[in-house]
Amino acid sequence: MKGLLFGIVGSARAQEISCDSFCLSELQSCISACPQNDPECPSLCARENAYCDVDCAASSFALVVQTDMWDVNFKLDTIEENAVFDFRNHEIDQVCTVEYEGDYYVIGGFYDEQRVSRISGCRFETVARLPIEMFQQRCSVWQGDIWMCGNADDPRACYSYDLQTFEEGPGSNLEHRLGGLVTYNDTLLRIAGYTNQVESLSSPAGEWEDFGAHLLEIINGFTTVVADNHIYTFGGYAFVQQDYTTKINKYSPDTHSWDIAGFLLNKRFV
């Protein structure tokens, strides 16, 4: 059994590396010990070491476990009440998060649309203010800058940002509201979001084009991850079914197509 581990907001960078390594190792060991025929086992894996529980209280990990059938297994390991990490009143609601030049940043959000915070030790540090209000946007690092697309006020618009200079870039043809934004093979992709279509941008001075490979359904509000040259979407809201979904969609470059890679244990919407 092989696991893929992805960090999310409030993740390992906020804590000491030694503590993180122990926590990750413990999670991976638990998952690896799960029987192949027990799909609920990964969701029951928990930390049992008191030192880890206290010192890693701000660590959050999304863990996907691959069995031969890719049959489930999304694990969100968080501690809801966190007295260790100081958010400095930056509400984590409809923000975008990104790793940029070795640091993690939280940008905008429904309650603080222009604030840019950096994770510093066990707290947020305000480092900049955006020139416009932004929430619901997605972020990705591309061509050396932070790119943000999908702002609630103008979903087609995209902007590049280096923490000092804020510039408007090419706008996409579709809104992709609450869709995905990833850098893939030096190309910026806008994925789904009240559509099943995917658009690509190959140059900051270029135009958005049809990627040529579209998802099997219309979804929004999902999580997007690039790993091992594949793109994954987790959960979201399925427009046709009018319900939250547990599907894990996977893009494969060999076939230039999307298929269903598996299912989450619980419905997920972001």
Solvent accessible surface area in square Angstrom, and as a share of the most:
residue,aa,sasa,rsa
1,M,69,0.31
2,K,120,0.51
3,G,39,0.38
4,L,30,0.15
5,L,48,0.24
6,F,34,0.14
7,G,53,0.51
8,I,50,0.25
9,V,50,0.29
10,G,10,0.09
11,S,4,0.03
12,A,23,0.18
13,R,117,0.43
14,A,3,0.02
15,Q,23,0.10
16,E,129,0.58
17,I,120,0.61
18,S,81,0.52
19,C,5,0.03
20,D,5,0.03
21,S,60,0.39
22,F,85,0.36
23,C,0,0.00
24,L,43,0.22
25,S,59,0.38
26,E,42,0.19
27,L,4,0.02
28,Q,88,0.39
29,S,70,0.45
30,C,44,0.26
31,I,5,0.03
32,S,72,0.46
33,A,82,0.64
34,C,8,0.05
35,P,69,0.44
36,Q,97,0.43
37,N,132,0.68
38,D,53,0.27
39,P,60,0.38
40,E,108,0.48
41,C,26,0.15
42,P,1,0.01
43,S,38,0.24
44,L,136,0.68
45,C,4,0.02
46,A,66,0.51
47,R,28,0.10
48,E,160,0.72
49,N,56,0.29
50,A,76,0.59
51,Y,131,0.50
52,C,0,0.00
53,D,57,0.29
54,V,100,0.57
55,D,55,0.29
56,C,0,0.00
57,A,12,0.09
58,A,4,0.03
59,S,1,0.01
60,S,13,0.08
61,F,5,0.02
62,A,6,0.04
63,L,3,0.02
64,V,2,0.01
65,V,0,0.00
66,Q,53,0.23
67,T,11,0.06
68,D,132,0.68
69,M,154,0.69
70,W,30,0.11
71,D,57,0.30
72,V,19,0.11
73,N,1,0.01
74,F,20,0.09
75,K,31,0.13
76,L,77,0.38
77,D,22,0.11
78,T,58,0.34
79,I,70,0.35
80,E,169,0.76
81,E,159,0.71
82,N,39,0.20
83,A,109,0.85
84,V,64,0.37
85,F,11,0.05
86,D,66,0.34
87,F,73,0.30
88,R,91,0.33
89,N,139,0.71
90,H,1,0.01
91,E,93,0.42
92,I,68,0.35
93,D,50,0.26
94,Q,67,0.30
95,V,19,0.11
96,C,9,0.05
97,T,55,0.32
98,V,14,0.08
99,E,75,0.33
100,Y,11,0.04
101,E,143,0.64
102,G,49,0.47
103,D,52,0.27
104,Y,57,0.22
105,Y,7,0.03
106,V,2,0.01
107,I,0,0.00
108,G,0,0.00
109,G,0,0.00
110,F,90,0.38
111,Y,139,0.53
112,D,29,0.15
113,E,44,0.20
114,Q,51,0.23
115,R,24,0.09
116,V,0,0.00
117,S,0,0.00
118,R,65,0.24
119,I,18,0.09
120,S,40,0.26
121,G,51,0.49
122,C,53,0.32
123,R,111,0.41
124,F,1,0.00
125,E,57,0.26
126,T,67,0.39
127,V,51,0.29
128,A,19,0.15
129,R,140,0.51
130,L,2,0.01
131,P,83,0.52
132,I,60,0.30
133,E,92,0.41
134,M,0,0.00
135,F,36,0.15
136,Q,35,0.15
137,Q,0,0.00
138,R,40,0.15
139,C,19,0.11
140,S,13,0.08
141,V,52,0.30
142,W,3,0.01
143,Q,90,0.40
144,G,53,0.51
145,D,42,0.22
146,I,0,0.00
147,W,8,0.03
148,M,0,0.00
149,C,1,0.00
150,G,2,0.02
151,N,5,0.02
152,A,18,0.14
153,D,107,0.56
154,D,66,0.34
155,P,11,0.07
156,R,112,0.41
157,A,6,0.05
158,C,0,0.00
159,Y,24,0.09
160,S,14,0.09
161,Y,6,0.02
162,D,54,0.28
163,L,41,0.21
164,Q,165,0.73
165,T,69,0.40
166,F,41,0.17
167,E,100,0.45
168,E,121,0.54
169,G,21,0.20
170,P,27,0.17
171,G,41,0.39
172,S,5,0.03
173,N,91,0.47
174,L,58,0.29
175,E,60,0.27
176,H,4,0.02
177,R,72,0.26
178,L,25,0.12
179,G,2,0.01
180,G,5,0.05
181,L,11,0.06
182,V,11,0.07
183,T,44,0.26
184,Y,13,0.05
185,N,104,0.53
186,D,97,0.50
187,T,29,0.17
188,L,0,0.00
189,L,1,0.00
190,R,6,0.02
191,I,0,0.00
192,A,0,0.00
193,G,2,0.02
194,Y,112,0.43
195,T,18,0.11
196,N,45,0.23
197,Q,72,0.32
198,V,0,0.00
199,E,7,0.03
200,S,17,0.11
201,L,0,0.00
202,S,84,0.54
203,S,44,0.28
204,P,57,0.36
205,A,98,0.76
206,G,25,0.24
207,E,141,0.63
208,W,12,0.04
209,E,111,0.50
210,D,94,0.49
211,F,36,0.15
212,G,50,0.48
213,A,5,0.04
214,H,58,0.26
215,L,4,0.02
216,L,114,0.57
217,E,21,0.09
218,I,50,0.26
219,I,0,0.00
220,N,3,0.02
221,G,0,0.00
222,F,4,0.02
223,T,29,0.17
224,T,32,0.18
225,V,26,0.15
226,V,60,0.35
227,A,15,0.12
228,D,108,0.56
229,N,75,0.39
230,H,44,0.19
231,I,0,0.00
232,Y,11,0.04
233,T,0,0.00
234,F,5,0.02
235,G,1,0.01
236,G,0,0.00
237,Y,50,0.19
238,A,3,0.03
239,F,95,0.40
240,V,109,0.63
241,Q,106,0.47
242,Q,111,0.49
243,D,60,0.31
244,Y,99,0.38
245,T,15,0.09
246,T,32,0.19
247,K,51,0.22
248,I,0,0.00
249,N,2,0.01
250,K,43,0.18
251,Y,7,0.03
252,S,21,0.14
253,P,42,0.26
254,D,137,0.71
255,T,95,0.55
256,H,78,0.35
257,S,48,0.31
258,W,11,0.04
259,D,72,0.37
260,I,72,0.36
261,A,11,0.08
262,G,3,0.03
263,F,88,0.37
264,L,6,0.03
265,L,54,0.27
266,N,108,0.55
267,K,115,0.49
268,R,39,0.14
269,F,93,0.39
270,V,73,0.42
